[in-house]
Amino acid sequence: MFKGGLLRLIFRIVKLVVISFVALSLFGVLLFRFVNPPFTWLMVQRGFERKADGKHWKIDKDWVEFDSIADPMKRAAVAAEDQTFLENHGFDFKAIQRAIKKNANSKKLIGGSTITQQTAKNVFLWPGRSIIRKGFEAWFTVLIETFWSKKRVMEVYLNVIEMGDGIYGIEAASQAYFHKPASRLTTRQAAAIAVIFPSPLKWSATKPTRYLKHRQYLIRQNMRRLGPLEF
């Protein structure tokens, strides 16, 4: 009798937790469809890391609307990170398969995440790698693809991702690297910023290595192949 009652109690608690999580995640995704996310967990973590290193707190960000971001920057992001962005539904299974295959034979891990997955990770989740977090990322990716437009995904993505030490979003990056607003970025400048997305604390948009210069060239080639993007 006691065992049966305990199981029912555990079931009710689990049920309540699941229902609460679904409701809160739905609320969060619907809220940020219209309201700009004020910060991300990565921003907070990086801020504390800077303080621990004896540096001052720095979160340099300035939200800019979708139409105030230069078209080359949007194309550079797609060309560099997710070339099927406008066609996929949040997941690029071919890219995931390629990443799994390459990672199985290489010590240097690569990702297969789409722009929507990266947006879900940055806005709603904590930094790190784990199966549990990947599961949450998939859940939020589905919700974002269901309730947001591709235009909103790109706007949020380019405004929240890390683009340098204490630099978040394309407006802050554009001002820091090229001393101009994001609306005036050229094709070369957009490619120079997009190429550092995978490792913004290690790489520089204005001091590229030979490897980064080659990557910039490939991104510009992809931008030309993609042509104008219709959001």
C-alpha positions as CSV (number, residue, x, y, z in Angstrom):
1,M,0.0,0.0,0.0
2,F,2.8,2.4,1.0
3,K,4.8,1.5,-2.1
4,G,1.8,2.2,-4.4
5,G,1.1,5.5,-2.8
6,L,4.8,6.5,-3.1
7,L,4.8,5.7,-6.8
8,R,1.6,7.7,-7.4
9,L,3.2,10.7,-5.6
10,I,6.4,10.4,-7.7
11,F,4.3,10.2,-10.8
12,R,2.4,13.3,-9.9
13,I,5.6,15.2,-9.1
14,V,7.1,14.2,-12.5
15,K,3.9,15.0,-14.3
16,L,3.8,18.5,-12.6
17,V,7.5,19.1,-13.5
18,V,6.9,18.1,-17.1
19,I,3.8,20.2,-17.5
20,S,5.5,23.2,-15.8
21,F,8.5,22.9,-18.1
22,V,6.4,22.7,-21.3
23,A,4.3,25.7,-20.2
24,L,7.3,27.8,-19.2
25,S,9.2,27.0,-22.4
26,L,6.2,27.8,-24.5
27,F,5.8,31.1,-22.7
28,G,9.5,31.9,-23.2
29,V,9.5,31.2,-26.9
30,L,6.2,33.1,-27.4
31,L,7.5,36.0,-25.3
32,F,10.8,36.3,-27.3
33,R,8.9,36.2,-30.5
34,F,8.0,39.8,-29.7
35,V,10.4,40.9,-26.9
36,N,14.1,41.1,-27.5
37,P,16.1,38.8,-25.1
38,P,17.9,41.1,-22.6
39,F,20.8,38.8,-22.0
40,T,22.0,35.2,-22.3
41,W,23.5,32.8,-19.8
42,L,26.8,32.9,-21.8
43,M,27.0,36.6,-21.4
44,V,26.6,36.3,-17.6
45,Q,29.2,33.4,-17.5
46,R,31.7,35.4,-19.6
47,G,31.2,38.4,-17.3
48,F,32.1,36.4,-14.2
49,E,35.0,34.8,-16.0
50,R,36.4,38.2,-16.8
51,K,36.0,39.3,-13.1
52,A,37.8,36.1,-12.0
53,D,40.7,37.0,-14.4
54,G,40.9,40.4,-12.8
55,K,39.3,42.2,-15.7
56,H,36.3,44.6,-15.6
57,W,32.8,43.4,-16.3
58,K,32.1,43.8,-20.0
59,I,28.9,43.0,-21.9
60,D,29.1,45.1,-25.0
61,K,25.8,44.8,-26.9
62,D,23.4,47.0,-28.8
63,W,20.3,45.5,-30.3
64,V,19.6,46.4,-33.9
65,E,16.5,45.6,-35.9
66,F,16.5,43.1,-38.8
67,D,16.1,45.8,-41.5
68,S,19.1,47.7,-40.0
69,I,21.5,44.8,-40.6
70,A,23.3,44.9,-43.9
71,D,22.2,42.2,-46.3
72,P,25.8,41.0,-46.8
73,M,25.9,40.1,-43.0
74,K,22.8,38.0,-43.2
75,R,24.1,36.2,-46.3
76,A,27.5,35.7,-44.7
77,A,25.9,34.1,-41.6
78,V,23.9,31.7,-43.8
79,A,27.0,31.0,-46.0
80,A,29.2,30.3,-43.0
81,E,26.9,28.5,-40.6
82,D,23.8,27.1,-42.2
83,Q,23.4,27.2,-46.0
84,T,20.0,25.5,-45.9
85,F,18.7,27.9,-43.3
86,L,15.7,29.2,-45.3
87,E,14.7,25.7,-46.4
88,N,15.3,23.5,-43.3
89,H,12.9,23.2,-40.4
90,G,15.5,23.8,-37.7
91,F,17.6,20.6,-38.4
92,D,20.0,19.8,-41.2
93,F,20.3,16.0,-40.9
94,K,22.9,15.8,-43.7
95,A,25.2,18.3,-41.8
96,I,24.7,16.3,-38.6
97,Q,25.7,13.1,-40.4
98,R,28.8,14.7,-41.9
99,A,29.7,16.0,-38.4
100,I,29.3,12.6,-36.8
101,K,31.4,11.0,-39.5
102,K,34.2,13.6,-39.3
103,N,34.2,13.6,-35.5
104,A,34.6,9.9,-35.4
105,N,37.9,10.1,-37.1
106,S,39.2,13.5,-35.8
107,K,40.2,14.9,-32.4
108,K,39.0,18.3,-33.5
109,L,35.2,18.3,-33.1
110,I,33.0,20.1,-35.5
111,G,29.3,20.8,-35.2
112,G,26.3,20.3,-37.4
113,S,24.0,22.8,-35.7
114,T,21.7,25.1,-37.7
115,I,21.2,28.8,-37.0
116,T,17.9,27.9,-35.3
117,Q,19.7,25.4,-33.0
118,Q,22.4,27.9,-32.2
119,T,19.7,30.5,-31.4
120,A,17.9,28.0,-29.1
121,K,21.1,27.2,-27.3
122,N,22.1,30.8,-26.9
123,V,18.8,32.3,-25.8
124,F,17.3,29.5,-23.6
125,L,20.1,27.2,-22.4
126,W,23.3,27.2,-20.5
127,P,26.8,26.8,-22.1
128,G,28.3,23.4,-22.4
129,R,28.0,20.0,-24.1
130,S,25.8,17.2,-22.9
131,I,23.2,14.8,-24.1
132,I,20.6,16.4,-21.8
133,R,21.3,19.9,-23.1
134,K,21.2,18.6,-26.7
135,G,17.7,17.2,-25.9
136,F,16.5,20.6,-24.6
137,E,18.1,22.3,-27.6
138,A,16.1,20.1,-29.9
139,W,12.9,20.9,-28.0
140,F,13.4,24.6,-28.2
141,T,14.5,24.4,-31.8
142,V,11.1,22.8,-32.6
143,L,9.3,25.5,-30.7
144,I,11.2,28.3,-32.4
145,E,10.6,26.9,-35.8
146,T,6.9,26.6,-35.0
147,F,6.3,30.1,-33.6
148,W,9.0,32.3,-35.0
149,S,9.6,33.4,-38.6
150,K,13.0,32.8,-40.2
151,K,13.4,36.6,-40.2
152,R,13.0,36.7,-36.4
153,V,15.4,33.8,-36.0
154,M,18.1,35.6,-37.9
155,E,17.4,38.9,-36.1
156,V,17.8,37.3,-32.7
157,Y,20.8,35.1,-33.7
158,L,22.8,38.1,-35.0
159,N,22.0,40.1,-31.9
160,V,22.9,37.6,-29.2
161,I,25.8,35.5,-30.3
162,E,29.3,36.0,-29.0
163,M,31.5,37.9,-31.5
164,G,34.6,38.7,-29.4
165,D,35.8,39.2,-25.8
166,G,32.8,40.8,-24.2
167,I,31.2,41.6,-27.6
168,Y,27.7,40.3,-28.4
169,G,25.7,40.9,-31.4
170,I,26.4,42.3,-34.8
171,E,26.1,46.0,-34.0
172,A,28.7,45.8,-31.2
173,A,31.0,43.7,-33.4
174,S,30.6,46.0,-36.4
175,Q,31.5,49.0,-34.2
176,A,34.4,47.2,-32.5
177,Y,36.0,45.8,-35.6
178,F,35.2,48.3,-38.3
179,H,33.9,51.4,-36.5
180,K,30.7,51.6,-38.4
181,P,27.1,50.5,-37.9
182,A,25.9,47.0,-38.9
183,S,23.8,48.6,-41.6
184,R,26.9,49.6,-43.6
185,L,28.9,46.4,-43.5
186,T,30.4,45.4,-46.8
187,T,30.7,41.8,-48.2
188,R,34.3,41.5,-47.1
189,Q,33.6,42.8,-43.7
190,A,30.6,40.6,-43.2
191,A,32.7,37.5,-44.2
192,A,35.4,38.6,-41.8
193,I,33.0,38.7,-38.9
194,A,31.2,35.5,-39.9
195,V,34.4,33.5,-40.1
196,I,35.1,34.0,-36.4
197,F,31.7,32.7,-35.2
198,P,33.0,29.3,-34.2
199,S,35.7,30.7,-32.0
200,P,35.2,34.4,-31.3
201,L,37.6,34.5,-28.3
202,K,40.5,33.0,-30.3
203,W,40.0,34.5,-33.7
204,S,39.9,38.2,-34.8
205,A,37.9,39.7,-37.6
206,T,40.6,42.3,-38.3
207,K,43.7,40.2,-37.8
208,P,42.9,37.0,-39.7
209,T,45.4,34.1,-40.0
210,R,46.1,32.4,-43.3
211,Y,43.5,29.8,-42.5
212,L,40.8,32.5,-41.7
213,K,41.6,34.3,-44.9
214,H,41.0,31.1,-46.8
215,R,37.7,30.6,-44.9
216,Q,36.7,34.2,-45.7
217,Y,37.2,33.5,-49.4
218,L,35.1,30.4,-49.2
219,I,32.3,32.3,-47.4
220,R,32.3,35.0,-50.0
221,Q,32.1,32.3,-52.7
222,N,29.1,30.8,-50.9
223,M,27.5,34.2,-50.6
224,R,27.7,34.7,-54.3
225,R,26.3,31.3,-55.0
226,L,23.4,31.9,-52.6
227,G,22.5,35.3,-54.1
228,P,19.8,37.5,-52.4
229,L,18.0,35.9,-49.5
230,E,14.2,36.2,-49.4
231,F,13.0,36.1,-45.8
